[in-house]
């Protein structure tokens, strides 16, 4: 078996929806033998976030503070967060990379606003991790968590899923992100409307984009905790194994006990699929 990876680039702290502090995450990384850690709290901005139809469900969620409608209004908080991570990493004498997990929205002007925003931050990387569907004009974001409350028409849900994978393709093609996180996260939320054999044309277009842009793909052990299966599933891993795409194991940890969880199982899965190309920042 491949030596077990000793870093993770996808974890969350109490700055967003995590339950452990920056210092707790760093100390846990040291305790389990990691050589470095990437902290990538959520960055989720959509111009109509507070007017979207699903906000009535989202606003009372524990993670409501991670959603916003303006890059400008959140800039000071993110600048302070970057400074805090750098400060604590120095105090703990441990290599920490500063990143953010970004939900990608392709409406006019969003990419330019994101670029201006990150240009004012002291960061090392971005990765993408979409948690929202959108309508045909990308004006109404719908959280996957609440999609069953919002969309009962299966044909309409199929349209949202199709558009979701097209958004991922556009996201990868933007070249802004070092890796794509939880490719098929909607395993968790879409029931019978989704399976590993459905939407294969759309998934293949994302895989093509990953290879063409030299963007890495995450294998997330969070899937084991949530649905009993990795994100991404076996069929996607089979396709990736035949392509020039690098993989990175991540835990999507929201609490210290999840950091590095099931990395041994992920290593075995990559070996089983003959995937040898690895991503490291």
C-alpha positions as CSV (number, residue, x, y, z in Angstrom):
1,X,0.0,0.0,0.0
2,X,1.1,3.6,-0.7
3,X,2.5,5.4,2.4
4,X,-0.4,7.1,4.1
5,X,-0.7,10.8,3.2
6,X,0.4,13.1,6.0
7,X,-1.5,16.2,5.2
8,X,-5.0,17.5,4.6
9,X,-6.0,20.6,2.7
10,X,-9.7,20.6,3.5
11,X,-10.8,21.3,7.1
12,X,-13.0,23.8,8.8
13,X,-12.7,25.8,12.1
14,X,-15.1,27.8,14.2
15,X,-14.6,30.7,11.8
16,X,-17.1,29.0,9.5
17,X,-19.1,25.8,10.4
18,X,-16.4,23.8,12.2
19,X,-16.5,22.9,15.9
20,X,-12.8,23.1,16.7
21,X,-10.6,26.2,16.8
22,X,-7.6,27.0,14.6
23,X,-5.2,26.1,17.4
24,X,-7.1,22.9,18.2
25,X,-6.9,21.8,14.6
26,X,-3.2,22.5,14.3
27,X,-2.3,20.7,17.6
28,X,-4.4,17.7,16.4
29,X,-2.5,17.7,13.1
30,X,0.8,17.6,15.0
31,X,-0.4,14.8,17.3
32,X,-1.4,12.5,14.5
33,X,1.8,13.0,12.6
34,X,0.8,15.3,9.9
35,X,3.7,17.3,8.2
36,X,1.4,20.2,7.2
37,X,-2.2,21.3,7.3
38,X,-4.4,23.4,5.0
39,X,-7.2,25.2,6.7
40,X,-9.9,26.0,4.2
41,X,-13.0,27.6,5.8
42,X,-16.0,28.3,3.7
43,X,-16.3,31.3,1.4
44,X,-19.9,31.4,0.1
45,X,-21.1,34.6,-1.5
46,X,-24.1,35.0,-3.8
47,X,-25.7,38.4,-4.6
48,X,-29.2,37.1,-3.8
49,X,-28.3,34.9,-0.8
50,X,-30.7,36.6,1.6
51,X,-33.5,36.9,-1.0
52,X,-33.3,33.3,-2.2
53,X,-36.2,31.0,-1.7
54,X,-34.4,28.6,0.6
55,X,-33.1,31.3,3.0
56,X,-36.2,30.8,5.2
57,X,-34.7,27.3,5.9
58,X,-31.0,28.3,6.0
59,X,-31.2,31.4,8.2
60,X,-31.8,29.3,11.4
61,X,-29.1,26.8,10.5
62,X,-26.0,26.6,12.8
63,X,-23.9,27.4,9.8
64,X,-25.9,30.5,8.7
65,X,-23.0,32.8,9.4
66,X,-21.0,31.4,6.5
67,X,-23.5,32.7,3.8
68,X,-23.3,36.2,2.6
69,X,-24.4,38.5,-0.3
70,X,-21.4,40.8,-0.5
71,X,-17.6,40.1,-0.8
72,X,-16.9,43.7,0.3
73,X,-18.8,43.4,3.5
74,X,-16.9,40.3,4.7
75,X,-13.4,41.3,3.6
76,X,-12.3,42.6,7.1
77,X,-13.3,39.3,8.7
78,X,-11.4,37.2,6.2
79,X,-8.3,39.4,6.4
80,X,-8.4,39.0,10.2
81,X,-8.9,35.2,9.9
82,X,-5.8,34.9,7.6
83,X,-3.7,36.9,10.0
84,X,-4.9,34.7,12.9
85,X,-4.0,31.5,11.2
86,X,-0.5,32.8,10.3
87,X,0.0,34.0,13.9
88,X,-1.1,30.7,15.5
89,X,0.9,28.6,13.0
90,X,4.0,30.5,14.0
91,X,3.3,30.1,17.7
92,X,2.8,26.3,17.2
93,X,5.8,26.1,14.9
94,X,3.9,24.1,12.3
95,X,3.4,24.5,8.6
96,X,-0.1,25.7,7.9
97,X,-1.5,26.8,4.5
98,X,-4.3,29.3,4.3
99,X,-7.1,28.4,1.9
100,X,-10.8,28.7,1.4
101,X,-13.5,26.4,0.1
102,X,-15.4,28.4,-2.4
103,X,-18.9,27.8,-3.8
104,X,-18.8,28.8,-7.5
105,X,-21.6,30.9,-9.0
106,X,-21.3,31.7,-12.7
107,X,-23.6,34.8,-12.9
108,X,-22.2,37.9,-14.6
109,X,-19.5,39.6,-12.5
110,X,-19.1,37.0,-9.8
111,X,-15.7,35.8,-10.9
112,X,-14.3,39.3,-11.1
113,X,-15.6,40.1,-7.6
114,X,-14.0,36.9,-6.3
115,X,-10.6,37.8,-7.9
116,X,-10.7,41.3,-6.4
117,X,-11.5,39.8,-3.0
118,X,-8.8,37.2,-2.9
119,X,-6.3,39.7,-4.2
120,X,-6.7,41.4,-0.8
121,X,-6.1,38.3,1.2
122,X,-2.9,36.5,2.3
123,X,-3.8,33.0,1.1
124,X,-2.1,30.0,-0.4
125,X,-4.9,28.4,-2.3
126,X,-8.5,28.0,-3.1
127,X,-10.5,24.9,-3.7
128,X,-14.0,24.5,-4.9
129,X,-16.8,22.7,-3.1
130,X,-20.3,23.5,-4.3
131,X,-23.2,23.1,-1.9
132,X,-25.8,24.8,-4.0
133,X,-28.0,24.3,-7.1
134,X,-29.1,27.3,-9.1
135,X,-31.9,28.2,-11.4
136,X,-31.3,28.7,-15.2
137,X,-30.1,32.3,-14.7
138,X,-28.1,31.5,-11.6
139,X,-30.1,34.1,-9.7
140,X,-31.7,31.8,-7.1
141,X,-29.3,29.5,-5.2
142,X,-30.8,26.4,-3.6
143,X,-28.9,24.7,-0.8
144,X,-28.6,21.0,-1.4
145,X,-29.4,20.5,2.2
146,X,-32.9,21.8,1.7
147,X,-33.5,20.8,-1.9
148,X,-36.2,18.2,-1.0
149,X,-38.2,21.1,0.7
150,X,-37.8,23.2,-2.4
151,X,-38.1,20.9,-5.4
152,X,-40.7,18.1,-5.5
153,X,-40.8,17.8,-9.4
154,X,-38.3,15.1,-10.4
155,X,-37.9,16.5,-13.9
156,X,-37.0,19.9,-12.4
157,X,-34.6,18.3,-10.0
158,X,-32.9,16.6,-12.9
159,X,-32.5,20.0,-14.5
160,X,-30.8,21.3,-11.3
161,X,-28.5,18.3,-11.2
162,X,-27.5,18.7,-14.8
163,X,-26.8,22.4,-14.3
164,X,-24.9,21.6,-11.1
165,X,-22.3,19.5,-13.1
166,X,-22.1,22.2,-15.7
167,X,-21.3,24.7,-13.0
168,X,-18.6,22.4,-11.8
169,X,-17.2,22.3,-15.3
170,X,-17.2,26.1,-15.5
171,X,-15.6,26.2,-12.1
172,X,-12.7,24.0,-13.1
173,X,-12.2,25.7,-16.4
174,X,-11.9,29.1,-14.5
175,X,-8.4,28.0,-13.4
176,X,-9.0,29.6,-10.0
177,X,-9.0,26.4,-7.9
178,X,-6.2,23.9,-7.0
179,X,-8.6,21.0,-6.6
180,X,-12.2,20.0,-6.8
181,X,-13.8,18.9,-3.6
182,X,-16.5,16.3,-3.1
183,X,-17.3,16.0,-6.8
184,X,-20.5,14.1,-6.2
185,X,-21.5,15.5,-2.8
186,X,-25.2,15.3,-4.0
187,X,-25.0,11.6,-3.3
188,X,-26.2,12.7,0.1
189,X,-29.2,14.7,-0.9
190,X,-30.8,13.7,-4.1
191,X,-32.1,10.2,-3.4
192,X,-33.3,8.2,-6.4
193,X,-32.8,11.1,-8.7
194,X,-29.1,10.6,-8.5
195,X,-26.8,7.5,-8.9
196,X,-23.3,6.8,-10.1
197,X,-24.7,5.7,-13.5
198,X,-26.8,8.8,-14.1
199,X,-25.6,12.1,-15.5
200,X,-22.5,10.5,-16.9
201,X,-22.2,12.8,-19.9
202,X,-22.2,15.8,-17.5
203,X,-19.7,14.2,-15.1
204,X,-17.4,13.3,-18.0
205,X,-17.3,16.9,-19.0
206,X,-16.0,17.8,-15.5
207,X,-13.4,15.1,-15.7
208,X,-12.3,16.4,-19.1
209,X,-11.9,19.9,-17.6
210,X,-9.9,18.5,-14.7
211,X,-7.4,17.0,-17.0
212,X,-7.3,19.9,-19.4
213,X,-6.6,22.5,-16.7
214,X,-4.3,20.3,-14.6
215,X,-6.7,20.6,-11.6
216,X,-6.6,17.9,-9.0
217,X,-9.5,15.9,-7.6
218,X,-10.2,15.2,-3.9
219,X,-11.2,11.8,-2.6
220,X,-13.1,12.7,0.5
221,X,-13.4,10.4,3.5
222,X,-16.3,12.5,4.7
223,X,-18.4,10.4,2.3
224,X,-17.7,7.4,4.4
225,X,-19.1,9.2,7.4
226,X,-22.2,10.5,5.6
227,X,-23.3,8.0,3.0
228,X,-20.9,5.0,3.5
229,X,-19.1,5.7,0.3
230,X,-16.3,8.0,-0.8
231,X,-16.8,11.2,-2.7
232,X,-16.3,10.5,-5.5
233,X,-17.8,7.1,-6.2
234,X,-16.2,4.1,-7.9
235,X,-17.3,4.9,-11.4
236,X,-15.7,8.3,-11.3
237,X,-12.5,6.9,-9.7
238,X,-12.4,4.3,-12.5
239,X,-12.6,7.1,-15.1
240,X,-10.0,9.2,-13.3
241,X,-7.6,6.3,-13.2
242,X,-7.4,6.4,-17.0
243,X,-6.7,10.1,-17.2
244,X,-3.8,12.5,-16.3
245,X,-5.4,13.7,-13.1
246,X,-3.9,14.0,-9.7
247,X,-5.7,13.0,-6.5
248,X,-5.5,14.3,-3.0
249,X,-7.0,12.6,0.1
250,X,-9.0,15.0,2.4
251,X,-11.1,14.5,5.4
252,X,-13.3,17.6,5.3
253,X,-12.9,17.7,9.1
254,X,-15.2,19.9,11.1
255,X,-13.9,18.7,14.5
256,X,-10.4,17.4,15.5
257,X,-11.5,13.8,15.7
258,X,-12.2,13.8,12.0
259,X,-8.8,15.0,11.0
260,X,-7.0,12.3,9.1
261,X,-9.9,9.9,9.5
262,X,-10.0,6.9,7.2
263,X,-6.9,8.0,5.2
264,X,-5.8,4.3,5.3
265,X,-9.1,3.3,3.6
266,X,-8.7,6.1,1.0
267,X,-5.2,4.9,0.2
268,X,-6.5,1.4,-0.4
269,X,-9.3,2.8,-2.6
270,X,-6.8,4.7,-4.8
271,X,-4.6,1.6,-5.0
272,X,-7.6,-0.5,-6.0
273,X,-8.3,1.9,-8.8
274,X,-4.6,2.1,-9.8
275,X,-4.5,5.8,-9.2
276,X,-0.9,6.9,-8.5
277,X,-0.7,10.6,-9.4
278,X,-0.8,12.6,-6.2
279,X,-1.4,16.3,-5.5
280,X,0.6,18.4,-3.0
281,X,0.7,22.1,-2.8
